[in-house]
Amino acid sequence: MTVAGGPGSWYRLYNEPNLKKFHQPTVSGIDYPTVGVGQAYYDESLGALMVALLPGDEKKTGGKTTFKVTNLAHLSQLTPIIAVSSGHGPL
């Protein structure tokens, strides 16, 4: 049987859990279904939180939405980089 994560992934899931994630930047409070999240992860080597937002409810297109990012350190040193897609494929 093929398992996502490769050999030993089930063992690692229960015996070597990623506890760092509780102290790393996290996205919450997504205004679903106005917007969706395709992916959100913290890349420790880059010190960057990567977030891919997706179009949600078409009736709310063009409206305002919000979400929250927690566990950010050194706010004065952050640089948001925003790339926009038409929603029809990758950036």
Beta strands, then each sheet from edge to edge (+ up, - down):
strand 1: 26-28
strand 2: 35-43
strand 3: 48-55
strand 4: 68-70
sheet 1: 1+ 4-
sheet 2: 2+ 3-
end
